[in-house]
Structure formats: C-alpha cells, structure tokens
C-alpha cells in the first residue's frame, strides 16, 4: 500500500468521526510537513508572512497561519454568550480567591486567623 493511499484511508476515518484529535494530526502528517505558507503582507515591512498555514480539525488546510487567520470570533448564539460570560465570572472569582489566599499566607499567623474568621459577604460587622 502506498503512503498516499494510507493517508487517504486515515483521513477517511477522521472525516467519518471515528478518530481522536491525535489521530487527525497523525493522519494529516504529510499535510503538516508540506503546508503552504500564509502569505499575509506585513504593513511594516511589506514582506509576506512565511509561517505555515494551520490544519483544521477535519484535516483541511486553512488559508492563513494561526496569527493571521483567526480561529474564532467569539460566541454568536445567546447560549454561547451566556456560557462565555459565566466562564469569565467564575474565572475571575477563582483568581480572586487565589489572590486572597496568597495574601493571607504571606501574613503568617495573622493571615491564618483572618482566613478562619473572615466575615461572609452580606453580614454586618
């Protein structure tokens, strides 16, 4: 069996949805090595971008590299926007909690006392 036929079979499995992302990359190994260049022109130098184009999950080649092609423009549906907002808020509070814990840890014994006896939000002091 030729290498070309082997790649075609692997890509057929990928397109049928029976392969993992790693299998997609293995199946498109030839594509990864022989990708065309991006070619987007830089305004500052006037020269084209020499980065290789990225390969999509289905094995097809995008027309631009990851810097010039843009993989996502954000959520479009209301459900997607809600998920994005929830992830942003949850991530912020997770970051804030880590920062507070780091502050309490840096204060030593006083910080441990403050962490244990910290008032809950919405209660009177």
C-alpha distance (Angstrom), angle and dihedral (degrees) to the residues before:
residue distance angle dihedral
X1 . . .
X2 3.77 . .
X3 3.78 123.3 .
X4 3.79 90.6 -115.4
X5 3.81 91.9 55.3
X6 3.81 90.8 47.2
X7 3.79 91.4 53.0
X8 3.80 90.8 47.5
X9 3.81 91.0 52.9
X10 3.79 92.7 48.3
X11 3.79 91.9 48.0
X12 3.81 89.6 49.4
X13 3.83 89.3 56.5
X14 3.79 89.6 47.7
X15 3.79 93.2 50.7
X16 3.81 90.0 47.2
X17 3.81 87.7 60.0
X18 3.80 95.4 -115.5
X19 3.78 98.4 117.8
X20 3.77 138.8 74.8
X21 3.78 125.0 -122.2
X22 3.81 89.8 -99.5
X23 3.80 90.3 53.7
X24 3.79 88.7 50.7
X25 3.78 90.5 55.5
X26 3.81 91.7 46.0
X27 3.78 91.9 47.6
X28 3.77 91.3 49.9
X29 3.81 92.4 45.6
X30 3.77 91.6 119.8
X31 3.80 89.9 49.7
X32 3.82 91.1 50.2
X33 3.79 91.7 54.9
X34 3.80 96.3 44.0
X35 3.78 102.4 40.1
X36 3.80 119.5 146.5
X37 3.78 119.9 -114.7
X38 3.80 121.9 -99.2
X39 3.80 97.7 -121.3
X40 3.83 97.1 -166.0
X41 3.80 108.6 152.1
X42 3.79 119.6 -122.0
X43 3.77 112.6 -135.5
X44 3.78 91.9 -148.9
X45 3.82 97.3 54.5
X46 3.79 103.5 15.8
X47 3.80 89.4 -134.0
X48 3.82 124.5 124.0
X49 3.80 121.8 -107.5
X50 3.81 111.5 -99.9
X51 3.81 97.5 -160.7
X52 3.81 116.6 118.4
X53 3.80 118.9 -107.5
X54 3.80 115.4 -104.3
X55 3.79 124.2 -111.6
X56 3.80 117.5 -124.1
X57 3.81 123.7 -132.7
X58 3.81 91.3 -100.0
X59 3.81 91.0 55.9
X60 3.80 97.7 -105.5
X61 3.79 120.6 127.6
X62 3.80 120.5 -113.8
X63 3.82 117.7 -135.5
X64 3.82 94.4 -120.7
X65 3.80 140.7 35.9
X66 3.81 122.2 -97.3
X67 3.81 91.6 -94.6
X68 3.80 97.2 50.8
X69 3.81 101.7 29.4
X70 3.76 102.1 57.4
X71 3.79 113.5 -142.7
X72 3.80 97.1 -147.8
X73 3.78 140.1 17.1
X74 3.77 94.0 -165.7
X75 3.80 133.7 -97.6
X76 3.80 117.8 -35.5
X77 3.82 104.5 -175.0
X78 3.78 123.8 70.4
X79 3.82 90.8 -117.2
X80 3.81 90.3 53.8
X81 3.79 91.7 48.1
X82 3.81 90.2 50.4
X83 3.83 91.3 50.8
X84 3.78 90.7 48.9
X85 3.80 92.6 50.0
X86 3.80 91.8 47.6
X87 3.81 91.4 50.4
X88 3.81 90.2 49.6
X89 3.81 93.8 50.7
X90 3.82 94.7 43.2
X91 3.80 90.8 47.8
X92 3.80 91.3 50.4
X93 3.80 93.1 52.0
X94 3.82 91.0 46.0
X95 3.82 88.9 52.5
X96 3.81 91.1 46.0
X97 3.82 92.1 51.5
X98 3.81 91.4 50.3
X99 3.78 90.0 49.8
X100 3.81 92.6 49.7
X101 3.80 91.5 48.2
X102 3.80 90.5 50.1
X103 3.81 89.6 51.2
X104 3.81 92.6 49.1
X105 3.81 91.0 47.1
X106 3.79 91.0 51.9
X107 3.82 90.7 54.7
X108 3.81 93.3 60.5
X109 3.82 117.1 -156.3
X110 3.80 93.4 0.6
X111 3.78 90.0 51.7
X112 3.81 92.0 51.2
X113 3.81 89.2 51.8
X114 3.80 91.6 48.1
X115 3.80 91.8 48.6
X116 3.81 91.6 50.7
X117 3.83 95.3 43.8
X118 3.79 99.6 35.9
X119 3.81 111.3 141.2
X120 3.78 115.6 -118.0
X121 3.82 116.2 -117.0
X122 3.80 114.7 -92.2
X123 3.81 96.5 27.8
X124 3.79 124.8 114.3
X125 3.79 116.0 -109.3
